[in-house]
Amino acid sequence: MYDLHLATVGIIIVNILVTLRGFNDQAFFERYKFNIAAIQGGQRERAITSGFLHVDIAHLFFNMFTLFFFANVVIVWFGALKFLIIYAVSLLAGSLLALFFHKNEPYYSAVGASGAVTGVLYAAILLQPDMQLGIMFIPIPLPAYVLGIAYLLYSIYGMKSRLGNIGHTAHFGGAIGGYAMTLIFMPSLLVTETLMVFLLAIPIIILFVLEKMGKI
């Protein structure tokens, strides 16, 4: 699980290089970050480029550290090419969901690989739901699917309450991307892991029900 594949190394290097360029060039950072008004004005590439920028070293480290732990689960199951597709689709899905929910907020901005990384994480959980994961302040490991569901429910709460300076919407969109692409690449999971497919879909269903009701 902890082998570092060349595809993962490549993603980490690109994130580091683009982030460092953003640290040293404010104009570059402002030009390629996610921004609603700019994207609506035609700069659609920001939906992708923003996923390689980070606000600080801690932000970059946390995303790359999470990717390091879960990327190989997806690569072992699907191979490097499908892993890269899941990463890219999750990144884009995070940006599209943010664009959907914040379309009337022209000054809304965000950066970070969190959407793409969350998509990889959710894909890994769907592929290996029996994984045991530890989390800070909780002394015993918990099933991966429990933490995955809890994290998305927390993201819904964060979206409703605008909790912290965190792109909860992009995280959620990334998870949807990872979930959808995993089922596209391995539809047999609908039969072999029917319960898990349903359980991991619950937060997604809740989000869109709340949106339909105007509660978020």
Buried (B, 14 or more C-beta within 10 A) or exposed (E): EEEEBEBBEEBBEEBBEBBEBBBEEEEBBEBBBBBBEBBEEEBEEBBBBBBBBBBEEEBBEBBBEBBBBBBBBBBBBBBBEBBBBBBBBBBBBBBBBBBEBBEEEBEBBBBBBBBBBBBBBBBBBBBBBEBEBEEEEEEEEBBBBBBBBEBBBBBBEBBEEEEEEBBBBBBBBBBBBBBBBBBEBBEEBEEEBEEBBEBBBEBBEBBEEBBEEEEB
